[in-house]
Amino acid sequence: MSIDPVAGGARYQLLKVAHERFGCAPAALSTPQREQAERIADRQLQLEDAVLHSPEACGVVIPPEQVDDAWAAIVSRYETPDELHRALDDSGLDEAGLRRLLARELKVETVLQRVCTGLPEITDTDVSLYYFNHPERFVRPATRRARHILITVNEAFPENTRASAWRRINQIAGRLRRKPRRFAEQALKHSECPSAMDGGSLGLVRPGVLYAQLEACLFGLGEGEIGPVVESPLGFHLVFCEAIHPAGQMSLQEVLPHLRERLQARQCERHQRAWLAGLLQSAPTPVETLPHE
Protein backbone atom coordinates (compact mmCIF):
# COMPACT_ATOMS: atom_id res chain seq x y z
CA MET A 1 0.00 0.00 0.00
CA SER A 2 1.06 3.62 -0.52
CA ILE A 3 1.47 5.72 2.62
CA ASP A 4 0.89 9.45 2.45
CA PRO A 5 4.18 10.92 3.82
CA VAL A 6 2.48 13.57 5.95
CA ALA A 7 0.01 11.14 7.50
CA GLY A 8 2.74 8.52 7.81
CA GLY A 9 5.00 10.96 9.63
CA ALA A 10 2.23 11.80 12.09
CA ARG A 11 1.53 8.11 12.73
CA TYR A 12 5.20 7.31 13.20
CA GLN A 13 5.70 10.17 15.64
CA LEU A 14 2.60 9.12 17.57
CA LEU A 15 3.91 5.55 17.72
CA LYS A 16 7.28 6.76 19.07
CA VAL A 17 5.76 9.08 21.65
CA ALA A 18 3.34 6.42 22.86
CA HIS A 19 6.15 3.94 23.50
CA GLU A 20 8.70 6.46 24.83
CA ARG A 21 6.36 8.45 27.10
CA PHE A 22 3.73 5.88 28.08
CA GLY A 23 5.31 2.50 27.37
CA CYS A 24 2.52 1.22 25.15
CA ALA A 25 1.12 1.24 21.63
CA PRO A 26 -1.07 4.19 20.52
CA ALA A 27 -4.18 2.00 20.67
CA ALA A 28 -3.60 1.44 24.39
CA LEU A 29 -3.41 5.14 25.28
CA SER A 30 -6.16 6.71 27.35
CA THR A 31 -7.91 9.74 25.87
CA PRO A 32 -5.81 12.28 27.87
CA GLN A 33 -2.62 10.38 27.04
CA ARG A 34 -3.47 10.28 23.34
CA GLU A 35 -4.23 14.00 23.29
CA GLN A 36 -0.88 14.71 24.95
CA ALA A 37 0.94 12.32 22.61
CA GLU A 38 -0.63 13.93 19.55
CA ARG A 39 0.43 17.40 20.72
CA ILE A 40 4.01 16.22 21.23
CA ALA A 41 4.03 14.46 17.85
CA ASP A 42 2.70 17.58 16.10
CA ARG A 43 5.43 19.72 17.70
CA GLN A 44 8.09 17.24 16.65
CA LEU A 45 6.84 17.24 13.06
CA GLN A 46 6.87 21.03 13.01
CA LEU A 47 10.46 21.07 14.23
CA GLU A 48 11.54 18.42 11.75
CA ASP A 49 10.00 20.36 8.86
CA ALA A 50 11.84 23.50 9.96
CA VAL A 51 15.15 21.63 10.25
CA LEU A 52 14.79 19.94 6.87
CA HIS A 53 14.01 23.24 5.13
CA SER A 54 16.96 25.03 6.74
CA PRO A 55 20.10 26.00 4.77
CA GLU A 56 22.10 23.63 6.99
CA ALA A 57 20.13 20.68 5.58
CA CYS A 58 21.35 21.33 2.04
CA GLY A 59 23.63 18.58 0.83
CA VAL A 60 22.90 16.21 3.71
CA VAL A 61 22.44 12.70 2.33
CA ILE A 62 21.73 9.65 4.48
CA PRO A 63 23.50 6.50 3.24
CA PRO A 64 21.18 3.50 2.70
CA GLU A 65 23.29 1.55 5.18
CA GLN A 66 22.24 3.90 7.98
CA VAL A 67 18.59 3.38 7.13
CA ASP A 68 19.19 -0.39 7.05
CA ASP A 69 20.72 -0.22 10.54
CA ALA A 70 17.77 1.82 11.86
CA TRP A 71 15.33 -0.63 10.29
CA ALA A 72 17.22 -3.59 11.77
CA ALA A 73 17.00 -1.99 15.21
CA ILE A 74 13.22 -1.81 14.89
CA VAL A 75 12.96 -5.39 13.59
CA SER A 76 14.98 -6.63 16.58
CA ARG A 77 12.28 -5.38 18.97
CA TYR A 78 9.81 -8.00 17.73
CA GLU A 79 9.93 -11.74 18.20
CA THR A 80 8.58 -12.58 14.74
CA PRO A 81 8.10 -10.80 11.38
CA ASP A 82 4.34 -11.28 11.74
CA GLU A 83 4.37 -9.42 15.05
CA LEU A 84 6.27 -6.54 13.43
CA HIS A 85 3.88 -6.39 10.47
CA ARG A 86 0.87 -6.37 12.78
CA ALA A 87 2.37 -3.46 14.71
CA LEU A 88 2.97 -1.57 11.45
CA ASP A 89 -0.55 -2.32 10.22
CA ASP A 90 -2.03 -1.10 13.51
CA SER A 91 -0.24 2.23 12.98
CA GLY A 92 -1.14 2.49 9.30
CA LEU A 93 2.50 2.03 8.21
CA ASP A 94 4.42 -0.34 5.96
CA GLU A 95 8.11 -1.18 5.60
CA ALA A 96 8.78 1.09 2.62
CA GLY A 97 7.01 4.03 4.23
CA LEU A 98 8.75 3.49 7.55
CA ARG A 99 12.15 3.34 5.86
CA ARG A 100 11.45 6.75 4.30
CA LEU A 101 10.49 8.13 7.70
CA LEU A 102 13.63 6.67 9.26
CA ALA A 103 15.72 8.37 6.58
CA ARG A 104 13.97 11.65 7.36
CA GLU A 105 14.62 11.20 11.09
CA LEU A 106 18.29 10.40 10.48
CA LYS A 107 18.64 13.48 8.31
CA VAL A 108 17.19 15.66 11.07
CA GLU A 109 19.66 14.18 13.56
CA THR A 110 22.55 14.76 11.17
CA VAL A 111 21.58 18.39 10.62
CA LEU A 112 21.33 18.99 14.37
CA GLN A 113 24.79 17.50 14.79
CA ARG A 114 26.08 19.66 11.93
CA VAL A 115 24.97 22.91 13.55
CA CYS A 116 27.15 22.06 16.57
CA THR A 117 30.30 21.68 14.48
CA GLY A 118 32.93 24.11 15.65
CA LEU A 119 31.74 24.48 19.24
CA PRO A 120 34.70 24.58 21.68
CA GLU A 121 35.65 21.37 23.45
CA ILE A 122 34.98 21.11 27.18
CA THR A 123 38.36 21.01 28.95
CA ASP A 124 39.49 19.38 32.20
CA THR A 125 39.53 22.87 33.72
CA ASP A 126 35.90 23.44 32.73
CA VAL A 127 34.93 20.14 34.31
CA SER A 128 36.91 20.81 37.50
CA LEU A 129 35.42 24.27 37.95
CA TYR A 130 31.91 22.90 37.57
CA TYR A 131 32.61 20.04 39.99
CA PHE A 132 34.07 22.22 42.77
CA ASN A 133 31.45 24.96 42.33
CA HIS A 134 28.58 22.45 42.61
CA PRO A 135 29.68 19.79 45.15
CA GLU A 136 26.08 19.16 46.22
CA ARG A 137 25.34 17.78 42.76
CA PHE A 138 27.84 14.97 43.17
CA VAL A 139 26.52 13.28 46.30
CA ARG A 140 25.63 9.76 45.35
CA PRO A 141 22.38 8.61 46.96
CA ALA A 142 21.78 5.01 47.88
CA THR A 143 20.87 3.24 44.65
CA ARG A 144 19.93 -0.16 43.34
CA ARG A 145 20.86 -1.62 39.98
CA ALA A 146 17.62 -3.23 38.91
CA ARG A 147 15.66 -4.99 36.19
CA HIS A 148 11.92 -5.44 35.89
CA ILE A 149 9.28 -7.24 33.86
CA LEU A 150 5.98 -5.50 33.16
CA ILE A 151 2.72 -7.06 32.04
CA THR A 152 0.23 -4.29 31.36
CA VAL A 153 -3.48 -4.38 32.20
CA ASN A 154 -5.84 -3.38 29.42
CA GLU A 155 -9.32 -4.87 29.35
CA ALA A 156 -9.58 -4.10 25.62
CA PHE A 157 -7.17 -6.95 24.85
CA PRO A 158 -7.91 -10.57 25.88
CA GLU A 159 -4.26 -11.29 26.73
CA ASN A 160 -4.08 -8.19 28.92
CA THR A 161 -7.25 -8.38 30.95
CA ARG A 162 -6.54 -8.17 34.65
CA ALA A 163 -7.00 -11.92 35.09
CA SER A 164 -4.85 -12.78 32.06
CA ALA A 165 -2.10 -10.34 33.05
CA TRP A 166 -2.06 -11.73 36.59
CA ARG A 167 -1.81 -15.28 35.28
CA ARG A 168 0.98 -14.39 32.84
CA ILE A 169 3.13 -12.53 35.38
CA ASN A 170 2.81 -15.37 37.87
CA GLN A 171 3.80 -17.93 35.24
CA ILE A 172 6.93 -15.86 34.57
CA ALA A 173 7.56 -15.54 38.31
CA GLY A 174 7.33 -19.29 38.69
CA ARG A 175 9.93 -19.87 36.02
CA LEU A 176 12.26 -17.32 37.59
CA ARG A 177 11.96 -18.79 41.08
CA ARG A 178 13.51 -21.93 39.60
CA LYS A 179 16.02 -20.17 37.31
CA PRO A 180 16.59 -16.57 38.49
CA ARG A 181 19.54 -16.11 36.14
CA ARG A 182 17.08 -16.06 33.24
CA PHE A 183 15.57 -12.74 34.34
CA ALA A 184 17.01 -10.70 31.45
CA GLU A 185 15.99 -13.38 28.96
CA GLN A 186 12.43 -13.50 30.31
CA ALA A 187 12.23 -9.69 30.26
CA LEU A 188 13.28 -9.61 26.61
CA LYS A 189 10.67 -12.21 25.71
CA HIS A 190 7.72 -11.10 27.80
CA SER A 191 8.03 -7.60 29.29
CA GLU A 192 5.74 -4.95 27.78
CA CYS A 193 8.00 -2.09 28.86
CA PRO A 194 10.48 -0.52 26.37
CA SER A 195 13.24 -1.62 28.77
CA ALA A 196 12.59 -5.18 27.55
CA MET A 197 15.03 -4.52 24.71
CA ASP A 198 17.77 -4.22 27.35
CA GLY A 199 16.70 -7.26 29.32
CA GLY A 200 14.37 -5.20 31.50
CA SER A 201 17.22 -3.05 32.79
CA LEU A 202 16.23 0.01 34.81
CA GLY A 203 19.87 0.95 35.36
CA LEU A 204 20.85 2.51 38.67
CA VAL A 205 17.63 3.43 40.45
CA ARG A 206 17.60 6.11 43.12
CA PRO A 207 14.71 6.85 45.52
CA GLY A 208 11.88 8.92 44.11
CA VAL A 209 12.08 7.62 40.54
CA LEU A 210 9.82 4.57 40.47
CA TYR A 211 6.21 4.23 41.48
CA ALA A 212 5.99 3.99 45.27
CA GLN A 213 4.96 0.33 45.14
CA LEU A 214 7.96 -0.62 42.99
CA GLU A 215 10.38 1.48 45.02
CA ALA A 216 9.27 -0.09 48.30
CA CYS A 217 9.71 -3.55 46.81
CA LEU A 218 13.10 -2.85 45.20
CA PHE A 219 14.68 -1.12 48.21
CA GLY A 220 13.45 -3.91 50.46
CA LEU A 221 15.29 -6.59 48.45
CA GLY A 222 18.72 -7.97 49.07
CA GLU A 223 21.31 -8.17 46.32
CA GLY A 224 20.38 -10.87 43.81
CA GLU A 225 16.80 -11.18 45.03
CA ILE A 226 13.58 -11.13 42.98
CA GLY A 227 10.57 -9.58 44.66
CA PRO A 228 6.96 -10.72 44.69
CA VAL A 229 4.54 -9.57 42.00
CA VAL A 230 3.85 -5.84 42.50
CA GLU A 231 1.06 -3.79 40.96
CA SER A 232 1.44 -0.21 39.72
CA PRO A 233 -0.83 1.97 37.56
CA LEU A 234 0.93 0.42 34.54
CA GLY A 235 0.15 -3.18 35.44
CA PHE A 236 1.96 -6.05 37.16
CA HIS A 237 5.73 -6.09 37.73
CA LEU A 238 8.49 -8.41 38.81
CA VAL A 239 11.53 -6.58 40.18
CA PHE A 240 15.08 -7.95 40.38
CA CYS A 241 17.75 -6.24 42.52
CA GLU A 242 21.07 -6.86 40.77
CA ALA A 243 23.28 -4.78 43.06
CA ILE A 244 23.14 -2.39 46.04
CA HIS A 245 25.17 0.84 46.04
CA PRO A 246 25.33 2.81 49.32
CA ALA A 247 25.28 6.63 49.43
CA GLY A 248 28.54 8.58 49.17
CA GLN A 249 30.44 11.53 47.66
CA MET A 250 31.65 10.96 44.11
CA SER A 251 35.23 11.94 43.36
CA LEU A 252 36.26 14.23 40.51
CA GLN A 253 38.01 11.36 38.74
CA GLU A 254 34.88 9.27 39.05
CA VAL A 255 32.65 11.88 37.41
CA LEU A 256 35.18 13.37 34.98
CA PRO A 257 34.35 11.41 31.77
CA HIS A 258 30.59 11.52 32.27
CA LEU A 259 30.57 15.16 33.38
CA ARG A 260 32.63 16.21 30.37
CA GLU A 261 30.10 14.52 28.07
CA ARG A 262 27.23 16.08 29.99
CA LEU A 263 28.68 19.60 29.76
CA GLN A 264 29.49 19.11 26.08
CA ALA A 265 25.96 17.85 25.43
CA ARG A 266 24.48 20.76 27.39
CA GLN A 267 26.51 23.22 25.33
CA CYS A 268 25.32 21.53 22.14
CA GLU A 269 21.68 21.47 23.28
CA ARG A 270 21.79 25.18 24.11
CA HIS A 271 23.24 25.94 20.70
CA GLN A 272 20.62 23.77 18.99
CA ARG A 273 17.82 25.44 20.95
CA ALA A 274 19.01 28.88 19.93
CA TRP A 275 19.31 27.74 16.32
CA LEU A 276 15.84 26.16 16.35
CA ALA A 277 14.35 29.24 18.00
CA GLY A 278 15.73 31.27 15.12
CA LEU A 279 14.06 28.93 12.62
CA LEU A 280 10.74 29.05 14.47
CA GLN A 281 10.66 32.66 15.64
CA SER A 282 7.55 33.28 13.57
CA ALA A 283 5.84 30.09 14.76
CA PRO A 284 3.62 30.00 17.90
CA THR A 285 4.84 26.60 19.13
CA PRO A 286 7.85 26.79 21.48
CA VAL A 287 10.89 24.56 21.13
CA GLU A 288 10.21 21.81 23.66
CA THR A 289 11.26 18.54 22.13
CA LEU A 290 14.98 18.64 22.88
CA PRO A 291 15.91 17.34 26.34
CA HIS A 292 15.76 19.95 29.09
CA GLU A 293 18.94 20.61 31.02
BADO-41090 format. One line per 5 residues: number of its first residue (from 0); their letters; for each residue x negated, y negated, z negated of N, C-alpha, C. Coordinates in steps of 0.1 Angstrom, whole numbers. Example, Ala and Ser with C-alpha at 12.3 -4.5 7.8 and 13.67 -1.06 7.14 Angstrom:
BEGIN
0 = AS = -132/57/-78/-123/45/-78/-132/33/-78; -128/22/-71/-137/11/-71/-129/0/-79
This chain:
BEGIN
0 = MSIDP = -8/12/0/0/0/0/-9/-12/0; -3/-24/5/-11/-36/5/-7/-45/-7; -17/-49/-14/-15/-57/-26/-17/-72/-23; -7/-80/-26/-9/-95/-24/-20/-99/-34; -30/-106/-29/-42/-109/-38/-38/-118/-50
5 = VAGGA = -29/-127/-48/-25/-136/-59/-18/-128/-70; -8/-120/-66/0/-111/-75/-9/-101/-81; -18/-95/-73/-27/-85/-78/-37/-91/-89; -41/-103/-86/-50/-110/-96/-43/-112/-109; -30/-116/-109/-22/-118/-121/-20/-105/-128
10 = RYQLL = -17/-94/-121/-15/-81/-127/-28/-76/-134; -39/-78/-127/-52/-73/-132/-56/-81/-145; -54/-94/-145/-57/-102/-156/-48/-98/-168; -35/-95/-165/-26/-91/-176/-30/-78/-181; -34/-69/-173/-39/-55/-177/-51/-57/-186
15 = KVAHE = -61/-65/-183/-73/-68/-191/-69/-74/-204; -61/-84/-204/-58/-91/-216/-50/-81/-226; -41/-74/-220/-33/-64/-229/-43/-54/-236; -52/-49/-229/-62/-39/-235/-71/-46/-244; -77/-58/-240/-87/-65/-248/-81/-71/-261
20 = RFGCA = -70/-77/-260/-64/-84/-271/-55/-76/-280; -47/-66/-273/-37/-59/-281/-40/-44/-281; -50/-39/-273/-53/-25/-274/-43/-16/-268; -35/-21/-258/-25/-12/-252/-23/-17/-237; -15/-9/-230/-11/-12/-216/-1/-24/-216
25 = PAALS = 1/-31/-206/11/-42/-205/25/-37/-209; 28/-25/-204/42/-20/-207/45/-18/-222; 34/-17/-230/36/-14/-244/36/-27/-252; 34/-39/-246/34/-51/-253/48/-55/-257; 49/-61/-269/62/-67/-273/64/-80/-265
30 = TPQRE = 76/-85/-266/79/-97/-259/70/-109/-262; 68/-112/-275/58/-123/-279/44/-120/-274; 40/-107/-275/26/-104/-270/25/-106/-255; 35/-101/-248/35/-103/-233/34/-117/-229; 42/-126/-236/42/-140/-233/28/-146/-235
35 = QAERI = 22/-142/-247/9/-147/-250/-1/-142/-239; 0/-129/-236/-9/-123/-226/-8/-130/-212; 4/-133/-208/6/-139/-195/1/-153/-195; 2/-161/-207/-4/-174/-207/-20/-173/-206; -26/-164/-213/-40/-162/-212/-44/-158/-198
40 = ADRQL = -37/-149/-192/-40/-145/-178/-39/-156/-169; -29/-164/-170/-27/-176/-161/-39/-185/-162; -43/-188/-175/-54/-197/-177/-67/-192/-171; -69/-178/-172/-81/-172/-166/-81/-173/-151; -69/-171/-145/-68/-172/-131/-71/-187/-126
45 = QLEDA = -66/-196/-134/-69/-210/-130/-84/-213/-131; -90/-209/-141/-105/-211/-142/-112/-204/-131; -108/-191/-128/-115/-184/-118/-114/-191/-104; -102/-196/-101/-100/-204/-89/-109/-216/-88; -110/-223/-99/-118/-235/-100/-133/-231/-97
50 = VLHSP = -138/-221/-104/-151/-216/-102/-154/-212/-88; -145/-205/-82/-148/-199/-69/-147/-210/-58; -141/-221/-61/-140/-232/-51/-150/-243/-54; -159/-241/-64/-170/-250/-67/-181/-250/-58; -189/-260/-56/-201/-260/-48/-211/-249/-52
55 = EACGV = -212/-246/-65/-221/-236/-70/-218/-222/-65; -205/-220/-61/-201/-207/-56/-206/-204/-41; -210/-215/-34/-214/-213/-20/-226/-204/-19; -225/-195/-11/-236/-186/-8/-237/-174/-18; -229/-173/-28/-229/-162/-37/-222/-150/-31
60 = VIPPE = -230/-139/-29/-224/-127/-23/-227/-116/-33; -216/-108/-36/-217/-97/-45/-220/-84/-37; -232/-77/-40/-235/-65/-32/-225/-54/-35; -222/-46/-25/-212/-35/-27/-215/-26/-38; -229/-24/-41/-233/-15/-52/-228/-20/-65
65 = QVDDA = -227/-34/-67/-222/-39/-80/-208/-36/-82; -200/-37/-71/-186/-34/-71/-184/-19/-74; -193/-11/-68/-192/4/-70/-194/7/-85; -204/0/-91/-207/2/-105/-195/-2/-114; -189/-13/-111/-178/-18/-119/-166/-9/-117
70 = WAAIV = -164/-4/-105/-153/6/-103/-156/19/-111; -169/24/-110/-172/36/-118/-170/34/-133; -172/22/-138/-170/20/-152/-155/21/-155; -147/17/-147/-132/18/-149/-128/33/-148; -133/40/-138/-130/54/-136/-133/62/-148
75 = SRYET = -145/59/-154/-150/66/-166/-141/65/-178; -132/55/-178/-123/54/-190/-111/64/-190; -110/71/-179/-98/80/-177/-103/94/-176; -95/103/-182/-99/117/-182/-98/124/-168; -88/120/-160/-86/126/-147/-83/115/-137
80 = PDELH = -85/118/-124/-81/108/-114/-66/105/-114; -58/115/-117/-43/113/-117/-40/103/-128; -46/104/-140/-44/94/-151/-47/80/-146; -59/79/-139/-63/65/-134/-52/60/-124; -48/68/-115/-39/64/-105/-25/60/-111
85 = RALDD = -21/67/-121/-9/64/-128/-10/50/-134; -22/48/-141/-24/35/-147/-24/23/-137; -30/26/-125/-30/16/-115/-16/14/-109; -8/24/-107/6/23/-102/14/15/-112; 12/18/-125/20/11/-135/18/-4/-135
90 = SGLDE = 6/-8/-130/2/-22/-130/4/-28/-116; 9/-20/-107/11/-25/-93/-2/-27/-86; -12/-19/-88/-25/-20/-82/-29/-8/-75; -38/-8/-66/-44/3/-60/-59/2/-59; -66/12/-55/-81/12/-56/-87/1/-47
95 = AGLRR = -82/-1/-35/-88/-11/-26/-85/-25/-32; -73/-27/-37/-70/-40/-42/-78/-43/-55; -80/-33/-63/-87/-35/-76/-102/-37/-73; -108/-31/-62/-121/-33/-59/-123/-48/-54; -114/-53/-47/-115/-67/-43/-114/-77/-55
100 = LLARE = -106/-73/-65/-105/-81/-77/-118/-80/-85; -124/-68/-85/-136/-67/-93/-147/-75/-86; -147/-75/-73/-157/-84/-66/-155/-98/-69; -143/-103/-70/-140/-116/-74/-145/-119/-88; -142/-110/-97/-146/-112/-111/-161/-113/-112
105 = LKVET = -168/-104/-105/-183/-104/-105/-189/-117/-99; -182/-122/-89/-186/-135/-83/-185/-146/-93; -174/-146/-100/-172/-157/-111/-183/-156/-121; -186/-144/-126/-197/-142/-136/-210/-146/-130; -213/-144/-118/-226/-148/-112/-227/-163/-111
110 = VLQRV = -216/-169/-107/-216/-184/-106/-218/-190/-120; -212/-185/-130/-213/-190/-144/-228/-188/-148; -234/-177/-145/-248/-175/-148/-257/-185/-140; -253/-188/-128/-261/-197/-119/-261/-211/-125; -250/-215/-131/-250/-229/-136/-259/-231/-148
115 = CTGLP = -263/-220/-154/-271/-221/-166/-286/-220/-162; -289/-218/-149/-303/-217/-145/-310/-230/-148; -322/-229/-154/-329/-241/-156/-328/-246/-171; -319/-241/-178/-317/-245/-192/-330/-241/-200; -335/-249/-209/-347/-246/-217/-345/-233/-225
120 = EITDT = -356/-226/-226/-356/-214/-235/-356/-217/-249; -350/-209/-257/-350/-211/-272/-363/-206/-277; -370/-214/-284/-384/-210/-289/-383/-204/-304; -394/-199/-308/-395/-194/-322/-392/-205/-332; -397/-217/-328/-395/-229/-337/-381/-232/-338
125 = DVSLY = -373/-232/-327/-359/-234/-327/-352/-224/-336; -356/-212/-335/-349/-201/-343/-353/-203/-358; -365/-206/-361/-369/-208/-375/-362/-220/-381; -361/-231/-374/-354/-243/-380/-340/-239/-383; -333/-233/-373/-319/-229/-376/-318/-220/-388
130 = YFNHP = -327/-210/-389/-326/-200/-400/-328/-207/-413; -338/-216/-415/-341/-222/-428/-331/-233/-431; -325/-239/-421/-314/-250/-423/-301/-244/-426; -299/-231/-424/-286/-224/-426/-288/-211/-433; -294/-211/-445/-297/-198/-452/-284/-190/-455
135 = ERFVR = -273/-198/-458/-261/-192/-462/-255/-183/-451; -259/-185/-439/-253/-178/-428/-260/-164/-426; -271/-162/-434/-278/-150/-432/-278/-141/-444; -267/-142/-452/-265/-133/-463/-257/-121/-458; -263/-109/-459/-256/-98/-453/-246/-92/-464
140 = PATRR = -234/-92/-460/-224/-86/-470/-225/-71/-469; -219/-65/-479/-218/-50/-479/-210/-46/-466; -215/-37/-459/-209/-32/-446/-208/-17/-446; -200/-13/-437/-199/2/-433/-200/3/-418; -209/13/-414/-209/16/-400/-198/27/-398
145 = ARHIL = -188/24/-389/-176/32/-389/-172/36/-375; -164/46/-374/-157/50/-362/-142/52/-366; -133/51/-356/-119/54/-359/-112/60/-347; -102/67/-349/-93/72/-339/-79/67/-341; -73/61/-331/-60/55/-332/-50/62/-323
150 = ITVNE = -39/66/-328/-27/71/-320/-16/61/-323; -12/54/-312/-2/43/-314/12/48/-315; 21/40/-321/35/44/-322/43/35/-313; 50/41/-304/58/34/-294/70/43/-290; 82/40/-296/93/49/-294/98/49/-279
155 = AFPEN = 92/41/-270/96/41/-256/89/53/-249; 79/59/-255/72/70/-248/73/82/-257; 77/93/-251/79/106/-259/67/110/-267; 55/108/-261/43/113/-267/38/103/-278; 45/92/-279/41/82/-289/52/78/-299
160 = TRASA = 63/86/-299/73/84/-310/66/86/-323; 72/81/-333/65/82/-347/62/96/-350; 72/105/-347/70/119/-351/59/125/-342; 59/122/-329/49/128/-321/35/122/-324; 34/109/-327/21/103/-330/16/109/-343
165 = WRRIN = 25/111/-353/21/117/-366/16/132/-364; 22/139/-355/18/153/-353/5/153/-346; 3/144/-336/-10/144/-328/-22/140/-337; -20/130/-346/-31/125/-354/-35/136/-364; -25/143/-369/-28/154/-379/-35/166/-372
170 = QIAGR = -31/169/-360/-38/179/-352/-53/176/-351; -55/163/-347/-69/159/-346/-76/159/-359; -70/155/-370/-76/155/-383/-79/170/-387; -71/179/-384/-73/193/-387/-86/198/-380; -87/194/-367/-99/199/-360/-112/193/-366
175 = LRRKP = -111/180/-371/-123/173/-376/-126/178/-390; -116/183/-397/-120/188/-411/-129/200/-409; -127/207/-398/-135/219/-396/-148/216/-389; -148/206/-380/-160/202/-373/-161/186/-373; -165/180/-384/-166/166/-385/-176/159/-375
180 = RRFAE = -186/167/-371/-195/161/-361/-189/158/-348; -177/163/-345/-171/161/-332/-162/148/-332; -164/139/-342/-156/127/-343/-156/119/-331; -169/116/-326/-170/107/-315/-164/113/-302; -166/127/-301/-160/134/-290/-145/133/-290
185 = QALKH = -139/135/-302/-124/135/-303/-119/121/-301; -126/111/-305/-122/97/-303/-122/94/-288; -132/98/-280/-133/96/-266/-121/103/-259; -117/115/-264/-107/122/-257/-93/117/-261; -91/113/-273/-77/111/-278/-74/97/-283
190 = SECPS = -84/89/-287/-80/76/-293/-74/67/-283; -64/59/-287/-57/50/-278/-62/35/-280; -74/34/-286/-80/21/-289/-91/19/-278; -94/7/-273/-105/5/-264/-118/10/-269; -120/11/-282/-132/16/-288/-135/31/-284
195 = AMDGG = -124/38/-279/-126/52/-275/-137/54/-266; -140/44/-257/-150/45/-247/-164/46/-254; -165/42/-266/-178/42/-274/-176/52/-285; -169/62/-283/-167/73/-293/-160/68/-305; -151/57/-304/-144/52/-315/-152/43/-324
200 = SLGLV = -164/39/-319/-172/31/-328/-166/17/-331; -166/13/-344/-162/0/-348/-175/-8/-352; -187/-3/-350/-199/-10/-354/-200/-11/-369; -207/-22/-373/-209/-25/-387/-196/-33/-391; -189/-28/-400/-176/-34/-405/-178/-41/-418
205 = RPGVL = -175/-54/-419/-176/-61/-431/-162/-63/-437; -160/-66/-450/-147/-69/-455/-140/-80/-448; -127/-79/-447/-119/-89/-441/-117/-88/-426; -122/-78/-420/-121/-76/-405/-109/-67/-401; -108/-56/-408/-98/-46/-405/-85/-49/-412
210 = YAQLE = -75/-42/-407/-62/-42/-415/-65/-37/-429; -57/-43/-439/-60/-40/-453/-60/-25/-455; -50/-18/-449/-50/-3/-451/-62/4/-447; -67/0/-435/-80/6/-430/-92/2/-438; -92/-10/-442/-104/-15/-450/-104/-7/-464
215 = ACLFG = -93/-6/-470/-93/1/-483/-97/15/-481; -93/22/-471/-97/35/-468/-112/36/-465; -117/28/-456/-131/28/-452/-140/26/-464; -138/15/-471/-147/11/-482/-145/20/-494; -136/29/-494/-135/39/-505/-141/52/-501
220 = LGEGE = -147/53/-489/-153/66/-485/-168/66/-488; -173/78/-490/-187/80/-491/-193/81/-477; -206/80/-476/-213/82/-463/-211/96/-457; -206/96/-445/-204/109/-438/-190/114/-440; -181/107/-447/-168/112/-450/-158/107/-440
225 = IGPVV = -147/115/-438/-136/111/-430/-124/109/-439; -117/99/-438/-106/96/-447/-93/103/-442; -83/102/-451/-70/107/-447/-63/99/-436; -53/103/-430/-45/96/-420/-40/83/-427; -43/71/-420/-39/58/-425/-30/52/-415
230 = ESPLG = -19/45/-419/-11/38/-410/-13/23/-410; -14/17/-398/-14/2/-397/-3/-2/-388; -2/-15/-385/8/-20/-376/6/-14/-362; -6/-10/-359/-9/-4/-345/-5/10/-344; -5/18/-355/-1/32/-354/-9/39/-365
235 = FHLVF = -13/52/-362/-20/60/-372/-35/61/-368; -43/61/-379/-57/61/-377/-64/72/-385; -75/77/-380/-85/84/-388/-98/76/-388; -104/74/-400/-115/66/-402/-127/74/-407; -139/72/-400/-151/79/-404/-161/69/-408
240 = CEAIH = -167/71/-420/-177/62/-425/-191/69/-422; -198/63/-412/-211/69/-408/-222/65/-417; -222/52/-422/-233/48/-431/-228/36/-439; -235/35/-451/-231/24/-460/-244/15/-461; -241/2/-460/-252/-8/-460/-248/-18/-471
245 = PAGQM = -256/-19/-482/-253/-28/-493/-256/-43/-489; -251/-52/-497/-253/-66/-494/-267/-70/-497; -272/-81/-490/-285/-86/-492/-289/-97/-482; -300/-104/-485/-304/-115/-477/-313/-110/-465; -309/-114/-453/-316/-110/-441/-329/-118/-439
250 = SLQEV = -340/-112/-436/-352/-119/-434/-352/-126/-420; -361/-136/-418/-363/-142/-405/-366/-132/-394; -376/-123/-397/-380/-114/-387/-369/-104/-383; -360/-102/-393/-349/-93/-390/-339/-99/-381; -337/-112/-382/-327/-119/-374/-332/-125/-362
255 = LPHLR = -346/-126/-360/-352/-134/-350/-347/-130/-336; -348/-117/-332/-343/-114/-318/-329/-117/-315; -320/-113/-325/-306/-115/-323/-302/-130/-323; -309/-137/-332/-306/-152/-334/-310/-159/-321; -322/-156/-316/-326/-162/-304/-316/-160/-292
260 = ERLQA = -311/-148/-291/-301/-145/-281/-288/-153/-283; -284/-154/-296/-272/-161/-300/-273/-176/-297; -285/-182/-300/-287/-196/-298/-288/-199/-283; -294/-190/-275/-295/-191/-261/-281/-190/-255; -273/-180/-259/-260/-179/-254/-251/-191/-258
265 = RQCER = -253/-196/-270/-245/-208/-274/-248/-220/-265; -261/-221/-262/-265/-232/-253/-259/-230/-239; -259/-218/-235/-253/-215/-221/-238/-218/-221; -231/-213/-232/-217/-215/-233/-213/-229/-233; -221/-237/-241/-218/-252/-241/-219/-258/-227
270 = HQRAW = -230/-254/-220/-232/-259/-207/-221/-255/-198; -217/-243/-198/-206/-238/-190/-193/-245/-193; -190/-247/-206/-178/-254/-209/-178/-268/-204; -189/-275/-205/-190/-289/-199/-188/-289/-184; -194/-279/-178/-193/-277/-163/-179/-274/-159
275 = LAGLL = -172/-265/-166/-158/-262/-163/-149/-273/-166; -152/-281/-177/-144/-292/-180/-144/-303/-169; -156/-304/-163/-157/-313/-151/-149/-308/-139; -149/-295/-137/-141/-289/-126/-126/-291/-129; -122/-291/-141/-107/-291/-145/-103/-304/-151
280 = QSAPT = -110/-314/-149/-107/-327/-156/-93/-332/-152; -89/-328/-140/-76/-333/-136/-64/-323/-139; -68/-311/-144/-58/-301/-148/-54/-302/-162; -41/-299/-165/-36/-300/-179/-41/-289/-188; -45/-277/-183/-48/-266/-191/-63/-267/-196
285 = PVETL = -65/-267/-210/-78/-268/-215/-87/-255/-212; -100/-257/-213/-109/-246/-211/-109/-238/-224; -103/-226/-224/-102/-218/-237/-107/-204/-235; -110/-199/-223/-113/-185/-221/-127/-181/-224; -136/-190/-225/-150/-186/-229/-150/-185/-244
290 = PHE = -159/-176/-249/-159/-173/-263/-162/-186/-271; -155/-188/-282/-158/-200/-291/-170/-197/-299; -177/-208/-302/-189/-206/-310/-186/-201/-324
